[in-house]
């Protein structure tokens, strides 16, 4: 593990870099590999089928030309490198003659730099999609990286590995790492996994594990309530519990407040039912909750319109405590449907029409019919706005985006079996855009 002195030395050395990326990127990449404690790239060979981890990997493009991937690692990533410049380096001192030479891709902190980085992402995505079939038998690389040498490393992911749209990873707010971020061990570990085990970073894999663990506990609780209450009553009660856990972990309720109620009432089960019912009544209308001793939001939608809690034993409350202690931000929304099916016996489930759509089915339908067409539209808008911005027409560039925003706001999704909302929540939460829902 590199010490902080070595990390700081790497940062200071490369923050001073300039000129063109071809002059600097290979050495930067080699030193970055050493810092991350991952293997260095291999020497290239005349046979591209053997060039699994090399600089300047050739890739045939659709128009008949040949592209060159700055750094490629089969099954892991396609990396496109650029070299931006700072304002000070871009502008000569007064009363001096500008020096000739490379000044980099664009001036950092400007619209031109943002445009250059977006074009680099599009170029890397084109390379990933153009890899020959024999190269992608197990799927395309799950990651793209766009590197401004000595400045930033931007990550994009597409974990289906089918050549779809690569999106900012882990999210649109934190996908671009500065060189200074390398001081943080969690950042170095994340980049190390991009090199060595990229699929382990797939949020769906983490959420699937967490979801399985939680579903097992809640199914055990549902089974223990069979015979004491109607199946529909059990399902609705557990649904309210799940949503409250989720609301707590995404910041809609005070942190650890629901966990605290559960732990407190586990020691005194007689207080469980009245405390939860008071909390849920308040969530239904908003206001001050005595149970939480805090002002809370109004949760509409009718889930808490009937704030009925069931009387549980200490052991049963303990199962809820274990579930609530998980991070519900990593839980698949499909758990709501999974729980509903597990909580109801087959006869009751059939009578209620209670079935949920697995995520794979959702993606198979929503990706080609909604997500990809809208992303294609957005790519055209981005290109048009970038051209306007480069021409100095900032107001017109903003107007291009606003027209698309208004168009997006008019999109309606018909989900005739809304159920747990699998069709709706994942796309808004994971991909950063919102659509209205219309249900019959």
Secondary structure, DSSP 8 states (H G I E B T S, - for coil): ---HHHHHHHHHHHHT--S-HHHHHHHHHHHHHHHHT--------S-GGG-SEEEEEEEE-TTS-EEEEEEEETTTEEEEEE--B-HHHHS--TTS----S---SSBTTSHHHHHHHHHHHHHHHHHHHHS-GGGGTT-S-SEEEEEETTTEEEEEE-TT-SS---EESS-TTT-EEEGGGGGSHHHHHHHHHHHH-GGGG-HHHHHHHHHHHHHHHHHHHHHHHBTTB-HHHHHHHHHHHHHHHHHHHTTSS-TTHHHHHHHHHHHSTHHHHHHHHHHHHHHHH-EEETTTTEEE----SSTTSS-------HHHHHHHHHHHTS-GGGS-THHHHHHHHHHS-HHHHHHHT-----HHHHHHHHIIIIIHHHHHHHHHHHHHHHHHHHTT-HHHHHHHHHHHHHHHHT-EEE-TT-TT-HHHHHHHHHHS---EEE--
